[in-house]
Amino acid sequence: VLLLGDLVLYYQALQRGQNNLKATLTSVSGLYEDNLFLANLYEFLDLKPTVVEPEHPKVLPLTLQQGIVFNNVSFQYTDSARQALKNINLSIKPGETIALVGENGSGKTTLIKLLCRLYDPTSGNITIDGVDLKLFKIADLRRQTSVIFQDYAKYHFSAEENIRLGNIEIELKDPNIFTAAMRSGAHDVIAKLPHGYDTILGKLFDTGEELSIGQWQKVALARAFLRDSQVIVLDEPTSAMDPKAEYEIFKKFRELIKDQAAVLITHRLSTVKMADRIYVMDGGQIVESGTHDELIKLQKSYAHLFETQAQNYR
């Protein structure tokens, strides 16, 4: 005969057994999830770099003599069956400004990534003063290249620290930081902030001040101007700026880049007229090249793009 106490005992034992089983299954499930994350981590740690340092690196010239040359460069991303670049041939002479124009997906940014050696060409080569890019130390190469990509980073640091990230070898309060801010137009923005250059940017912290997209872009541009490099690459550098700010920058563009070789990528064709040479890209290939006037006379892709944009201002 089951007594009441026996029923209570069995009930509690069953309940505890259920709880223990539930806890065990939850732990097993957690272990499985953790294993997935660890598998991703180990897979990441096992990755081998595709861009490797040279065994016997060459000394990167401190002053460009011949410039940069792309020789029949082609490139294909490992996870794609399509060639991103096909037989690219172009040159960038010391102090020269070239512009890359074309529709989205034409290969402009990929070309710049090869120049910065974020990737190596699938075929062909890129040379600096006749020496293959692969023969220079990666750090030396990138130290001589200033880049602002269209998806630039927004750092939730002070305005001064944001700009200093363009060249971490200098100290805070270095006069070059403020000079770079003036060159990009960021100084006028920062001067109006509550604590000037000591103001935290962004709203990650309670005391931070948020900037507009165009103002963030001026700060990013200051980072590019800060580095004392031989090559400066500007990928849509004024896409978020108002027309007045854009005009002020390009009006004195030659002065801003000093004697640097410059690569300008933009969809606003009115800003590339001052380039020494314009390369028109389509489907990963260069389909036209020349000055603004020469390309307009050809009445091909560039002329059509320029005329299409110009109609909006008539």
Secondary structure as UniProt FT lines:
FT   HELIX           4..45
FT   STRAND          68..75
FT   TURN            78..79
FT   STRAND          85..92
FT   TURN            94..95
FT   STRAND          97..102
FT   TURN            104..105
FT   HELIX           108..115
FT   TURN            116..117
FT   STRAND          123..128
FT   TURN            129..130
FT   STRAND          131..132
FT   HELIX           133..135
FT   HELIX           138..143
FT   STRAND          145..148
FT   TURN            150..151
FT   HELIX           159..164
FT   TURN            165..166
FT   TURN            168..169
FT   TURN            172..173
FT   HELIX           175..184
FT   HELIX           186..191
FT   TURN            194..195
FT   HELIX           196..198
FT   STRAND          200..201
FT   TURN            206..207
FT   HELIX           213..226
FT   STRAND          231..235
FT   TURN            237..240
FT   HELIX           243..251
FT   HELIX           253..256
FT   TURN            257..259
FT   STRAND          261..265
FT   HELIX           269..271
FT   TURN            273..274
FT   STRAND          277..282
FT   TURN            283..284
FT   STRAND          285..290
FT   HELIX           292..298
FT   HELIX           301..310
FT   HELIX           311..313
//
